[in-house]
Amino acid sequence: MNNFEKAFSNLNISMGERDQRAAIPFKDFLKLLSEKPGLIMRNIFRTFHDMIISYVDTGEDEYPDDPESIHYVGYDCSRLFIENVDNPFFADRLFSNRLINLAEALRHGAQQNKIYIFEGPPGCGKSTFLNNILRKFEEYSHSEEGLRYETIWRINRKLFGTSIDAEIAPSAEKLIQLLLKTAGGNPGKNYKPSHAPGSTDEFIEIPCPSHDNPIMIIPKHFRRAFFDDLFKNDEFKFILSSEKDYAWVFRDTSCTVCSSLYSALLENLKEPEKVFEMIYAQPYKFNRRLGQGISVFNPGDKPLSRPVLTNEILQQKINAILRDSNQVEYIYSRYAKTNNGIYALMDIKSNNTERLIELHNVISEGVHKVEDVEENVNTLFLAVMNPEDKANLKDSRSFLDRIEYINIPYVMDLNTEVKIYQSTFGKHIEGNFLPQVIANFARMIISTRLNPESKALLEWIGTPEKYRLYCDKNLLLLKMEIFRGVIPTWLTGEDRKRFTAKRRRTIIEESNKEGSKGISGRDSINLFNEFYSIYAKEDKLINMSMLCKFFEHYQQEKNNIIPEGFLDSLVCMYDYNILQEVKEALYLYNEEQISTHIQNYIFAINFESGSVARCHYTGEKLEITEEYFRRIENFLLEKKIDDKSRIAFRKDAQKEYTSKTLTQEIMTEEKPIQETELYQKLMERYVYNLKEKVLDPFLENENFRRAIKDFDEEDFKTYDKKIREDVTFLMNNLYSRYNYSKKGAKEICIYVIDKDLTRKYASAS
């Protein structure tokens, strides 16, 4: 087999396997339903939920043991919006949580009688979002996980004594004869008219125009008993009978065409079993381009000239079989093509405004009038719009309660903003920056998109001035950290304690009113391109001083679009963060000795000062005095804490030990002391405070700075062994933990020393 034949053969096999599932008899469908009820018995809303969940990966919860967690999780939407698409859409943490919440609401039955409008400013990616999610939905519908079935009737002509000849109107037959003669053909006496698509000599196939699930054919008042017999007494059966996910199974009815067919056939055949033998289930094939299951309308798309659709040839066949043209009318509207599917409007303006208004009664009542018959509408209605286009709906106030808005603002999560730069310019750009500088560029952009005042943050923090060395006066930097799921380490213990679930929800909810102004997504990319073009040099890494210079100039040009004082505060936070990195990289203490101190302290807090006791956990004899407590607590508490707070901390720890650590974790759960929650918290505090002081001895040694400059040079060998070991340890940790290059690690260490950052932040603690 040559290459051409091989390629064509493989293509033929691949295409033949795709979407070629045959229709199956109703009994086989019921068997499949009993085996996979959760997969087969789904409406459009549950399927949309399942699609999103299948494509979105749940990220790591940064604080899994936090009792005040609101489950604000870092969802990874790459497979949904970025992979294998023409234009990627970057969903930040805020929007991805909104999307998951919407999916969960759809699943649990909160979906009826609504249209979901994704609202956002120009340049936020609304259209890209909608196109990508519809593309992935279509892709999902062709997979095993997304498989759904619709009804198709296969009526046996023989049962009604009709033939193919009798089903074609005489006028149509004469026209065919005339066309053949005109073409020079001679049909002759043995001529048989060709069959309509979907029909055979024995059967006529009638697809359900509304794409109903085959279970809808079962009369509504018989379904509960039928499913009670069909399903085992298991978890699904309980869910089916009790949860809103499946309320539609017992509430909805089949479309007018199918219900009319069922009644007419039952009247003729007298036996329900014979009618059900004519019902088949075929995969519901979604095709946006054909408007099959998915229809997307742009503002410029003209209204359809035919509001009512039919199939005259199929109608003739139905009439011939039933011998009564009034029993079944095969008519439907354009809404039927997306029933159990998705109907989407791309921007609410021009013709789409009229389409939305027309949807009022359809959404409110769940039905649509097609001439004399009513058509069921169980469709997921989606739209995107700009905020200013809300004015187009001002005359439809009664419709407003049927609209649910989902905000798509400009990106407000700095991690996502950085991903956009990397996607646009390539991940290699990171090699031209010192760590954190790209993130700080993103912070500068996002600062223009946030509201300058947050009532929730001010109510929580009280006086922003106390964090002047870490945060701006408007607390925008704090808000950005929360938006990306981080609780800053520079917050005081008291403020961390007051960061309750209620406060967290309020802050996240405030984001719904932000991100509609400031530097747009498109402008942000252009601005980054300009910045990168100016400062990216082979011999020098882009640092914070370059970023400051660039935005100081930009601020003058754009008339103070960046909040006042924000850039200076950003530099302060950057200084604090890199100081922590250097301290972390230098940290080298005996963890075993620290563990001993913690175990002894936990044991000692159960005794009065002046006692002598042997620790159950370490075996050491302890002289328990106030001086002993203070010596350990100096590493557990903040420097300026008063005696009253110190004693309160000790009592809280002792209370937790007796009520939970000893009685529950150690005695009941049989955990060793090192695995208890109290031990872990105290260990974290102890280590943190040790790291705070780790640079002190090095800063007093002038040789330490020079050794950093000479690191990896010949002169480095002239320093004493201890300094060489410490500097090498520091540099290796900066490489491995924080992705510094050799050049960048040197530069950042000199920066920390020359700016005397240790003294600066020691005075603030």
N, C-alpha and C positions, 0 to 999 in steps of 0.2 A: 504494500500500500504506500503510494507516494504521499508527500506532505499535504498536497491539496486534498486528496481523498481522506486522509487521516483527520485533517482539520475540519472538513465538512461533516464527516461521520460523527466526530465528537460534538460538534455544534448541534447536529440533528438530535443526538441522544440527549444533550443537556436541555435543549428547548422542548423536546418531547416530554421530558420528566417534569417540566415546570408547569404548574397550573393545569395539569391534565387529569385531575381527579374526576372520576365519573360520578354521575348522579346515582344515589342508592335508594332502594325501596324504603318506605316509611318504617317497616318493621326493623330493617337493618339500622336505620337511623335511631330508632328507640333503643336498640341494643347498644349502639355506640354511646347514646345519651346515658344509659345506666352505668356504663363503664367509666365515662369521663364527664360527669355532669357539670363540674365547674368550668370545663372548657367549652362544651357544646351549648349550655344554657346561659348565654350571655347576650345582653342587649348592647347597643352602641356605647352607652355610658360606662358600663363595666369593661367593655373591650378597650375603650380609650384609656381607662385607668390601667388596665393590664399592660397595654403597650408602653405607656410611660414608665411604669415600674420595671418592665423588662429591659428597657434601654438605659435607665438611670442607675448608677452605682452609688450606694450609700457610703459616704466617706467616713473617716474615723471621727468619733466623738472625742473632742479634746479633753473633756472633763466628765468621764463616764460615771464617776462616783459623786458628782455634785448633786446634793439634794435639791438645789434650786434650779436644776436644769429645765429648760423649756423645749428640749429636743430640737434646737436650732442647729441642724446638722449640715455638714459640708457635702452636699450631693454633687456627684460628678456627672454632668450632662454631656460629656464629650461624645458618647456613642449616639446620643439623640440629636445633637445639633452641630457637631463638628466633623465627625468621621463620615467619609463617603458622601459628602454633600458638595454642591457647587460653590455655595457661599456660606461659610461657617457663621453661627450665631453663638455668642458667648454669654451664657446665663450665669450671673453672679450668685452668690450665696443667698441673697435676699430673694431674688426672683425664683431661683430653683426651689426654695422652700414654699413660696406662693404656689408654684406649679404643682408640687406634690400635695399641698393642702387642697388645691382644686381637684386633683385626681381622686383623692380620698373622699371628698364631698360628692363627686359624681358617682363613685362606687356605692356609696351608702344611701343613694336615692334622693339626694338634695338637688337633682338635676332638672326636674320637670318644669316646664313653662318658663324657661329662661333662655336668653341669648347671652353669651359670654363675650364681652368686648375687651380686647387687650389694648389699653390706652397708653400712649407714650409720645414724647416729643419727636420732631423730625430728627433723623439720624441715630435713633436708638436701636434700630434693627427690627422693628415690628414685622415688616413684610418678610424679612428673612426668617424670622422666627416662625411665622405661620407657614411659609413654604416648606421649611425643613420639617416641621412637625407633621404636616400632611404627607410629605414624602415618606417619612418613616412609618406613618400609619399605614400607607399603602403597601410598603415593604413588609410590614408586620402581618398584614392581612393575607399575604401569600405564603406565610410560614406555617409550620405545624402549630406553633403556639398561638397564632392569630386566626386560625381556621374558624370560620362560622358558616352556617348553612342557611339556605333560603329555600322556599317552596317552589316546586315545579310540578305541574299536573301532567300525567301521561295517560290519556284517555284512550281506551281500546275501542276502535270503531265497530268491531264485530258485535260488541254488546248492544249496539244501538242500530245495527243493520244498515249502516251507511257505507258508502264507497268514496274513494277519492274523486271520482267523476262527479258525483252528486254534490260535492261540497264547493265546486267552483261555479260561480254564477254564469249563466248562459252568455251574457254579454262579454264576460272576461274570456270565455272559451272562443267566442267568435273573433275577438281581438287577437288572440294568440294565433288562430288559423290564418287571419289576414296578414299578420306580420310574417309568418312563415312563407306564405305564397309570394309576398312582396320581395322576400329575400331569395326567391327562386326555389324554395323547398316544397316538398309535397308530403304532408303528414300522412295522408292515406287513411284507410279505414281502421288500421290498428293503432292509430295515434292515442297516446295517453298523456294527459297534461302533467307537467312536472310538479313535484311536491313543494310545498312551502318549507322554508328552513325550520328545522325542529320537528318535522313530521315524517312519518314513514307510512308504508302501505297499511300498517296495522294500527299505528298510534298517532294521536295528535298531541303535541307538547304545548302546554300553556304555562309560561312562566308567571309567577306572581309579580305584578308590576311594582308592588311595595316592598319586595324583598323580605317578606315575613318569615320568621323562624317557623319551621314545620309544626312545632307544638301548638301554634296558634290555631291550627285547624281543629284541634280537640275543643268541642264546645266548652265555654268557660265554666259552666256549672258542674262539669264532669271532671275537671282537671285535678282538683285536690284529691279526690278518691283515686284517680288514675295514678298520680305520682306516689300516693301512699302505697299502692300495689307495686309500682315499678321499682322504687328505691328501697334499699335495706334501711334498717333502723340505725343509721350511722350519723356522723357529724353533719354531712351535707344535708341529709333529710331534715335535721333540726334547723339548720341555717335557712333552708328553703321555706320552711313554714313560719319562721320567726323574724327574719331580718329583712330590712327594706331593700337589700340588694336584689331580691327576687320578687318584690311586690308586683312587678309588671307581669309576671307569669300568670298570676291569678286575676289581674285587672284588665289587661288588654284583650282585644278581640282581633280576629283576622281581618284582612282588608275586604272591601266590598266585593271585589271580583272573586276572591277565594271563598268567602262565606256564601255568595250567590251560587257558585259552582257546587259547593258542598250540598246546599239545600236542593238544587236542581237534580244533581246526580242521585242523592238519597231518595228523592221522590220517584225517580225513574227505576232505580235498582232495588229499592226497599231494604237493602242490607248495608249497614254502616261499614262492615268489613270489606265489601266490594268497593266502596268509595275509597277507603283508606289504601286499598291496593293500587289505586291510581295516583296516589300522592308519593312524590319522590323528594329527596333532599339533595341539593347540589351546592357546592361551595359558592359562597358569596364573593364574587371577584370584583374588587375595587379597582377603578381606573379613572383617575382624575381627568385625563385628557378627553375621555368619552363621557364624562359626567356621570359615571356609573358608581354610585356609592359615595362619591366625593365630587362636589361642584363648587368651584371658586369663581366669584363674579368680581370683576374690576369695575371701577366707577364708570368707565367709558363703554362697557358692554351694553348693547342695546337690549331693551326688553324683548322677550320672546314673542314672536308673532302668533304662535299657536299655544294658547293657555291650556287647551285640552288636547291630550294625546290619545291615539287609538291605533289599532291594527286591523284594517278592514278585512284583509284576507283571513286573519285568525278569527275575527268576529263572524265571518261567513261560515267557517268550519264549526264554531260553537253553535251557531244557529241551526246548521244542518243536523248536528248530532242531537240537539235538544228539541228540534222542531218548534222552537218558540223563541223568537228574537227578543222577547221582553224579559226573559228570565235572567240572563247574564249579559251585562253591558261591559265590554272590555275597554273601559276608558279610565284615564288617570291623568294627573297633572305632573308638572316638572318636579314637584316636591316628592312624588313617589320615587323618583330616581335616586334620591338621597335618603329615603326612609330607612331607618336603622343604619344610617351613614352620617356624613358630615356635610353641612351646607355652610359655606364661608363667604364673607364679604371682605374684600380687600379695600379698606378705607371707606368711611361713611360720608360720601359726597356724591354729587351728580346723580346718576341713575341708582347708585347703591342706597341713597337716602330713601328713594321711593321703595326699593326692595325691602329695606328694614321696616318702614311703616306698614307695608303690605303684610309683613310677618306678624303684626300685632295680634290679629285674631287667631292666626295659625298657632302661635306660641301659647296664647292665653287658653285656648280651648283644646289644643292638641288634635284638631281636625281641620280639614279643608274641604270646602264645597266644590265639587266638580259636576257642573250642570245639576242633575237631580240627586246625585249620590254624595255621601260623605266619605272622605278619605282620611284614614288615620295618619297622623304625622308624629313619629317618634324619632326625631332627628336631633343631633348635636349641632346647635347653631353657634358659629364662631364668627368673630369680626375683629378687625384692627382699625384704630382711628387715632387721629391727632386730637389733642385736648380742645383746640379751637373749633373743631367740627361738631362739638356738642351743641353748638347753636343751631345746627340743622334739626335737632330733635326738640326744640323748645315748644313747638306746637303739638307735641305728642306726649303731654305730661302723663296721661293715663298709661302709657307704655313704659314709663321710666322704672316702675317697680318690677318689670319683667327683664330689666337689664342688670347684669352683674359685671362690674368693671374690675379688671385685673391690671394692675399697674406694671408697665414695662418702662422703667426710667432709664436714664443713662447709668452706666455701671457705677456702683458705689462700693464695691468690694475690691480693694487694691490688688489682691491676688489675681482676680479675673482681668483687671485692667492691664496688668503685666503680661498675662497670657495673650492678650490681643496684640501687644507690641511684638511678642515673640513669634506669634503666628504670621504677622505682617512682614516682619523684617528678618525672621529666622532666629532660632535659639542661640546661634553663635554670637549674637550681639552681647550676651552676658559676659563674654570674655573680655570685653572692652570696658567693663564697669567694676568698680569696687562693690562688694556685696552691699545690699540694701539701697544703693543709689537709684536703681531702676524703680524700686518700690516707692522711694521718696518722690520720684518724678510722678508716679501714679497718685500719690497723696496730694501733690500740688494740684493736679487736674481735678481730683474728686472734691477738693475743698471748695471749688467753684460751684459744685452741684448740690451742696448741702445747705439747708436752712441755717442761718447764722445763730439762731437761738433754739435750744431744746429745753422745754419745761421739765421733761422727765429727768434729764441729766442734772439740771440745776437743783431740782427737788432732792435728788439722790446725793450729789456731791456737796451741795451747799455753797462753798466758797472755792471757785476754781483757782484762785490765787495760790492756794497751798500746793498746787501741782505746777507752778510756773516753770520749773526746770525740766518738766517732762511733757507738758501739754500746753495748748493754746488757751487763751482766755474764754473762747467759745466752746471749748471741749470737743472740737471737731476731730482732733486726733484720737481722743478716747472713743468717740462714736465710730470712727473708722475701724478701730480694733475690735469693737463689739460686733460690727457688721461682718467682719471676717471670722468671727467666732473665737476671739482671743480676749482673755481677761488680763490686762497689763499687770506685770509684776510690781510696778511702781505704785500701785494703789495701796493705801494703808490697810491694815488688817480690819479696821472698823468699817471702812467703806466696802471692802470685799464681803464682809458679813452682811452689810445692808443691801447688797446687790441681789435682791430677792427675785423670784420667778415673776412676780407681778411687775416689778420695775423693768425686767428684761423684755417682757412682752410689750410694755408701753413704748420702750425705746425702739424696738423692731417695728412696731405699728406706725411710729412716726415716719419711718422710711417711705410709707405709702404717699406721703405728701412732699417727698423730696426727689431730686434727680430729674426734674423737668426743665431746669435752667442750667446756666453755666456752659462750660466747654463741651461741645457735643462729641460723640464718638468719632466722627469723621475729622473734626478739627483737632482732636487729641492725637490722632495718628499723624496728621500733618505737622503738628507741633513737635512731636517726638522725632520725626524725620529731620526736622530743622535742627533740633538740639544735637542729635546723633551726628549729623553731617558736619557740624561745627567742631565738636570736641573729640570725635573718635580718631585717635592717632595711634600708630603702631607702637610708639615708644612711651606712651603715657596712658594710665587708666583714668577713666572719667570718675571724678570724685565730687564731694558735696560742694566744694568751693565753686566748681564749674556750674553745678546746678543752680546755686544761689545767684551767680552772675547772670545766667541766662534768664531766670525768672524775675530778677530785679529790673532788667531791661524790658521784659515782656509786660510787667506790671505798669511801667510808665507808658507803654504804647497802648495798652488796653484799658486805661483809665481805672485802675484799681479793681480789676475783676476778682483778684485773689484777696481773701479776707485780710484785714489789717493785722500785722504782727504774726501771721501764720507761718511765714517762711522762717522767722527767727525761732519760733517755737519748734518747728520741724527740725531745725539744726540741734536744738537742745535735746529732743527725743532721740535723734540719731546719736548724739554724743553719749547719752545714757546707754543706749543699746550696744554700741561698740565697746563701751567700758565693760559691760556685763560679759560680752564675748571674750574679751581679753582675760578677765578674771576667771571665767569658766575654763579657758584654755590653760591657765596657770595652776588651776586648782589641783593639788596633789596631797591628800591627807589620808591618814590611816582610818579607813572606813570601819574597821573592826573596833578600834578604840572609841570612835564616835558611837557605835552601836552599844558598847558597854556603858558609856555615859548615859545614853537615853534609857536603857533598861534600869539602871540604878536610880535614875530620877523618877521614873514611873513608880518604882517600888517605894521610894522615899517620901513621895507626896502623901502617902497614907499614914505618916507619923508626924508627931509634933516636933517642932524644933527643940534640940537638946537630946533627942533619942539616939540610941545606938542599936543598930539591927543588921542582920546578915541578909543580903538580897537573895531572894529565891531564884532569880534568873541568872545571876552572874556568880553567885557564891561569895562576893566581896563583902567585907565588913564595912559598914558605913557609919560615919559620925555625922548625924543629920543636924545641921545647924543652919541659921539664916545665911551665913556666908557660903555654905555649900549650895543652897538653893540659888543664890545670886550668881555664883560662878557658872552654873549650868544655864540659868535663865538669861545670862548675858548673850548667849548664842541662840536663844529661842525667841527673844523679844526685841522690840525696837529700842534704840539707844536711849531716847528721851522719855521712856515710859515711867510713870510715877509709881510709888509704892502701893497705892490703892489698886491700880490696874494690874500690877505684878501679882498681888495676893489673889485678885479675882481670877486671873489666868490660872494660877495654881489650883484654886478651888474647882474651877471648871474642869480641869484635867483630872483631878481626883474623883469628881462626880462621874465623869465619863468612864473612868477606870472601873469604879465599883458597879455602875449600872449596866455597862455594856461590855467593856474589854474583858473583865474577869468572869462575870457571870454568864455572858452569852458567847463571846468569841473563844475564850480559853477553856472554860469548863464544859460548855454545851457543844460548840463546834470543834473543840480540841485543836485550836490553832496555836502554834508557837507564838510567843510574845512579839516576835519580829514581823509577823503577818497581820497583826491587829491594826485597826484603823488609827488608833491613838498613837501607836509607835510610828506609823508611817508619816503622820502629820508632824510629829515632833522631830523626826529625822529630817524631813524636808526643811523645816524651819532652821534647824541646827546647821545643816550644810549650806543653806542660803546665806546665813550670817557669816559663816567661815569664809565663803567666797568673797563677801564684801570687803574683807580685810586682807585678801591674799596678795594684793599688790604693794601693800605698805612697806615691807622690808626691801623690795626691789627698787622702789622709787628713791630710797635713801642712798642707793649705790649708783654713782655716776657711771661706773663701768657697764652697768646693765644696758643703758641707752646705746652706748658705743658698740657693745657686743651685738645688739640688734642690727645696727647699721652694717656691721662687718659680717653678719651671718652668711654662711655659704661662701665666704671669701677666704683668702689665704691668711689674712690677719686674725681671723676668728680663732685660730689655733693658739694664739698668744694669751688668751684669757684663761683664768683658772678653771679647773674641772667643774666646780659647782655652777658657775655662771654658764658655761657651755652646755651643761646638762639642762639647766632651767630654760635657757633660750631655745634650745633644740626642742624641748618638750612643748614649749609655748607655740613655736612655729608649726610643728607637726599637728598639733591640735587645731590650729587655725586653718590648716589645709584640709584636714579630714572632717572636721565638724561644721565649718562655716564656709567652705569652698573658696577660701582665699588662695590666690596664686602666691608664689614666693615674693614677688615684687609687692603685691597688695598687702601681704601679712606684715612686711617690714614697714610699709607706709602707714598702716593703721596703728601699729604699736607706737611709732614715733609721734603720730598725731595724738594718741591718748596721753603720752608722757609730756609732750610740749604744751598741750593745752591744760595740763594739770587737772584732768577730769576727775581723778580720785578725790582731790581736795574739794572740787566744785560740788560733787554729789554727796560727799561726806558731810558738808556743812548743811545740806538740805535734809538729812535724815534725822 
